[in-house]
Amino acid sequence: MRILVTGGAGFIGSHFVKRMLRSGHDVVVLDKLTYSGNRANLPADVELQHGDIAQPDDVARAAAGCEAIVNFAAETHVDRSILSAEDFGRTEFRGTQVLLEHLRATGIRLVQVSTDEVYGDLEAGGSSTETDALHPSSPYSAAKSAGDLLVPAYARTFDVNASITRGSNTYGPNQYPEKFIPLFATNALDGEPLPLYGDGRQIRDWLFVEDHCAGIELVLHEGGPGAIYNVGGGDEHENIDVAGRIIELAGADRSLLRRVPDRPGHDRRYSLDTSKLQSLGWSPKKSFEDGLRETVEWYRDNRTWWEPIKSGEYREYYERQYAARLADSTAV
């Protein structure tokens, strides 16, 4: 197929692009190239079009001749959505609507890549299924929920061929270093403090990026119109334990780990029931221990990728997010 991958210069999107190329597909990338979109994440010969999924003309131009769209384009970081939520609604909701309107006009297929955060907090136990109600806790997850709700609505009302995947916390090489694992890995490698929110007992279900991409690929080929599929690693760990393991793998001192004031509305636990996708033949292959080791090694070996990032815009964001918190931090 010829596939349009929106947000394909970002973390998960770029891994998916490379996976599609290995499978023999023709790929075009549409990316706004904001702070986390990086041309260096993509093979040099991939067609990259600079544009915005919230602009119908950009979508129509990039999708010309394509048989499917896989939408990774999103503002993705909860912390940034708390600092400033304006861009999240535009990309997550308006952008999704533009893509669905393009489907109405052309009849091609869409996979909407979403997140387990739309289900909200599962501190009381259990795992989220695809039929559960949405209970977003942050501007980010609320914006993702709004976009998700459009997909089955358009499938039912306009008979568009669109599915949703909801992935758990994804990690791996070349993830932008604002997120938990690359932030802690790069800080540990540089001997900088590791800002752990609250008591550090928040539980996340970790999924290696290649396993996530395999799930999305399966849904692209076999997912039903309007259907939703959870893609989770089944590897739940407390943040404080993940932080400790990163410190060990980086060869850093545990004194770098600092307890900082928690962020507002911080969910305690996410967990996904993935039996629906597993019934199609998918299962995660990479254990969290192996994937985390591989990831920390990648950041150790690829300073030329992340060191330029951790300046300029990133440094301004980091100071806004953590300077006051670290000044009020305590030892763990």
C-alpha positions in Angstrom: 0.0 0.0 0.0 0.8 3.7 -0.2 0.3 4.9 3.4 0.2 8.4 4.8 1.8 8.5 8.3 0.8 11.7 10.0 3.2 12.7 12.8 5.7 10.3 11.3 8.7 12.3 12.3 7.9 11.8 16.0 8.8 8.9 18.3 6.3 6.1 17.7 5.5 7.4 14.2 9.0 7.2 13.0 9.4 3.6 14.2 6.2 2.8 12.4 7.4 4.4 9.2 10.5 2.2 9.3 8.4 -0.9 10.0 6.2 -0.1 7.0 9.2 0.4 4.8 10.6 -3.0 5.9 7.3 -4.6 5.0 7.5 -3.2 1.4 4.9 -0.4 1.7 5.3 3.1 0.1 5.2 5.7 2.8 4.7 9.5 2.8 5.0 11.4 6.1 3.0 14.5 7.0 4.5 16.3 10.0 4.2 19.8 11.4 7.8 19.5 12.7 7.1 21.1 16.0 9.6 20.7 18.9 9.3 16.8 19.0 9.2 16.2 15.3 12.7 15.4 14.1 13.7 14.8 10.4 16.7 12.8 11.8 14.3 10.2 13.1 13.4 9.2 9.5 15.4 7.5 6.7 16.9 10.1 4.3 14.9 8.8 1.3 11.4 9.0 2.9 9.1 11.6 1.4 8.4 14.2 4.1 5.8 16.8 3.6 5.7 19.7 6.1 2.1 20.4 7.1 -0.7 20.4 9.7 -3.4 17.7 10.0 -5.8 20.5 11.1 -5.4 22.1 7.6 -7.6 20.2 5.0 -5.4 21.3 2.1 -2.3 19.9 3.7 -4.0 16.6 4.3 -5.4 16.4 0.8 -2.0 17.2 -0.7 -0.1 14.6 1.4 -2.7 11.9 1.1 -3.0 12.0 -2.7 -2.7 8.5 -4.0 -2.7 6.9 -0.5 -4.9 3.9 0.4 -4.6 4.5 4.2 -3.7 7.0 6.9 -2.2 6.2 10.2 -2.5 9.2 12.5 0.2 9.7 15.1 0.0 13.5 15.0 -0.7 14.8 18.5 0.5 17.0 21.2 1.4 14.2 23.6 2.8 15.4 26.9 0.6 15.7 29.9 2.9 18.2 31.6 2.9 20.5 28.6 -0.9 20.3 28.5 -1.1 21.5 32.1 1.3 24.4 31.3 -0.7 25.4 28.2 -3.6 23.4 26.7 -4.4 25.5 23.6 -2.7 23.5 20.9 -4.0 20.1 22.2 -7.6 20.6 21.2 -6.6 21.9 17.8 -4.4 18.9 16.9 -6.3 16.1 18.8 -9.8 17.1 17.9 -9.8 19.4 14.9 -7.0 17.4 13.2 -8.9 14.1 13.7 -12.0 15.7 12.2 -10.1 16.9 9.2 -8.8 13.4 8.6 -12.2 11.9 8.9 -13.7 14.4 6.5 -11.0 13.3 4.1 -12.1 9.7 4.5 -15.7 10.8 3.7 -14.4 12.3 0.4 -12.1 9.6 -0.6 -13.1 6.3 1.0 -9.6 5.4 2.2 -8.8 3.8 5.6 -7.7 5.5 8.9 -6.1 4.1 12.0 -6.3 6.7 14.9 -3.5 6.1 17.3 -4.6 7.0 20.9 -3.7 6.3 24.5 -4.7 4.4 27.6 -4.9 7.7 29.4 -8.4 8.3 28.0 -9.7 5.7 30.4 -8.4 7.6 33.4 -7.3 6.3 36.8 -7.5 2.6 37.7 -6.1 2.9 41.2 -8.9 0.6 42.5 -7.7 -2.3 40.3 -8.7 -4.1 37.2 -7.9 -3.3 33.5 -9.5 -1.1 31.0 -11.5 -2.7 28.1 -12.4 -1.1 24.9 -16.1 -0.7 25.9 -15.2 1.2 29.1 -16.4 4.8 29.5 -13.7 7.5 29.1 -12.6 9.4 32.2 -9.7 11.7 31.1 -7.9 13.5 33.9 -5.7 16.0 32.0 -6.2 18.5 29.1 -4.1 16.1 27.0 -6.2 13.0 27.7 -9.4 15.0 27.4 -8.3 16.2 23.9 -7.4 12.7 22.9 -10.8 11.5 24.1 -12.6 14.1 22.1 -10.8 13.0 18.9 -11.5 9.3 19.7 -15.2 10.0 20.1 -15.4 11.3 16.5 -14.1 8.0 15.0 -17.0 5.6 15.8 -19.4 8.5 15.3 -18.1 9.0 11.7 -18.0 5.2 11.1 -21.6 4.9 12.1 -23.0 8.0 10.5 -20.9 8.2 7.3 -19.7 4.6 7.0 -16.0 5.6 7.0 -13.4 2.9 7.4 -11.6 4.0 10.6 -10.3 2.2 13.7 -8.7 3.2 17.0 -5.7 1.8 18.8 -5.1 2.8 22.5 -1.5 2.2 23.6 0.0 2.0 27.0 3.1 3.9 28.1 5.5 3.4 25.2 9.3 3.7 25.4 12.3 3.0 23.3 15.1 4.6 21.3 14.8 8.2 20.0 11.9 9.2 22.3 11.9 13.0 23.0 13.6 13.4 26.4 10.8 15.2 28.1 9.1 11.8 28.8 9.8 9.8 31.9 12.2 7.1 30.7 14.4 9.3 28.3 14.3 12.2 30.8 15.6 10.0 33.6 18.1 8.2 31.4 19.7 11.3 29.9 19.7 13.1 33.2 21.3 10.1 34.9 24.0 9.8 32.1 24.7 13.5 32.7 24.7 13.3 36.5 21.7 15.7 36.7 18.9 15.3 39.3 16.0 12.9 38.5 12.7 14.7 39.4 10.3 12.0 40.7 6.8 13.1 41.1 5.2 12.7 44.6 5.7 9.3 46.2 6.7 7.7 42.9 4.2 4.9 43.4 2.3 5.7 40.2 1.9 2.5 38.2 2.3 2.4 34.4 1.9 -0.4 31.9 5.1 -0.3 29.8 5.2 -1.2 26.1 8.3 -1.3 23.9 7.9 0.8 20.8 8.3 -2.0 18.3 5.6 -4.1 20.0 3.3 -1.1 19.8 4.0 -0.6 16.1 3.3 -4.3 15.5 -0.1 -3.9 17.1 -0.9 -0.8 15.0 0.1 -2.6 11.8 -2.2 -5.5 12.6 -5.1 -3.2 13.2 -4.3 -1.4 9.9 -4.8 -4.6 8.0 -7.4 -6.4 10.1 -9.2 -3.8 12.3 -12.9 -3.3 11.8 -14.6 0.0 11.0 -15.4 2.0 14.2 -13.6 -0.7 16.3 -11.2 0.0 19.2 -8.2 -2.1 20.1 -6.1 -1.8 23.3 -2.3 -2.3 22.8 -0.6 -2.8 26.2 2.6 -4.3 27.3 1.2 -6.2 30.3 4.3 -5.0 32.2 3.1 -2.8 35.2 5.7 -1.1 37.3 5.9 1.7 39.9 7.7 4.8 38.7 10.1 4.7 41.7 11.2 1.2 40.7 11.7 2.1 37.1 13.7 5.1 38.2 15.9 2.9 40.3 16.6 0.5 37.5 17.5 3.4 35.1 20.0 4.6 37.7 21.6 1.1 37.8 21.7 0.8 34.0 23.2 4.2 33.6 25.8 3.6 36.3 24.6 6.7 38.2 24.4 7.5 41.9 21.0 7.0 43.6 21.4 10.3 45.3 20.4 11.9 42.0 16.8 10.7 42.6 14.9 13.6 44.0 11.3 13.6 45.2 9.5 16.7 43.8 5.9 18.1 44.3 3.5 16.0 42.2 1.7 17.4 39.1 -2.0 18.3 39.3 -4.5 15.5 38.6 -1.8 12.8 38.4 -3.4 9.4 37.7 -2.1 6.6 39.9 -2.5 3.6 37.6 -3.2 2.6 34.1 -3.8 -1.0 32.9 -5.1 -2.4 29.6 -7.0 -5.6 28.8 -5.5 -6.5 25.4 -7.4 -9.7 24.8 -9.3 -8.3 21.8 -6.1 -7.5 19.9 -4.5 -10.8 21.1 -7.4 -12.7 19.5 -6.1 -11.3 16.2 -2.7 -12.9 16.8 -0.8 -10.0 18.5 1.2 -10.2 21.7 4.2 -8.1 23.0 7.6 -9.7 22.4 10.0 -7.5 24.4 10.2 -7.8 28.2 10.4 -4.6 30.1 13.8 -5.5 31.5 15.3 -6.2 28.1 13.6 -3.2 26.5 14.7 -0.8 29.3 18.3 -2.0 29.1 18.3 -1.6 25.3 16.8 1.9 25.6 19.3 3.2 28.2 22.1 1.8 26.1 20.8 3.6 23.0 20.8 7.0 24.9 24.3 6.2 26.1 25.5 5.5 22.6 23.6 8.3 20.8 24.4 11.6 22.6 24.7 13.3 19.2 21.0 12.8 18.9 19.7 14.0 22.2 22.3 16.5 23.4 21.4 19.2 20.9 17.7 18.7 21.8 18.3 19.4 25.5 19.0 23.0 24.9 16.9 25.9 23.5 13.2 25.2 23.6 13.6 22.0 25.7 15.7 23.8 28.3 13.1 26.6 28.6 10.4 24.0 29.1 12.5 22.0 31.6 13.2 25.1 33.7 9.4 26.0 33.7 8.5 22.5 34.7 11.1 21.5 37.2 13.2 24.4 38.5 10.8 25.3 41.3 10.0 21.7 42.0 13.7 20.7 42.3 14.3 23.7 44.6 11.6 22.2 46.8 12.8 18.6 46.4 13.8 16.0 49.0 16.0 12.9 48.9 14.2 9.6 48.1 
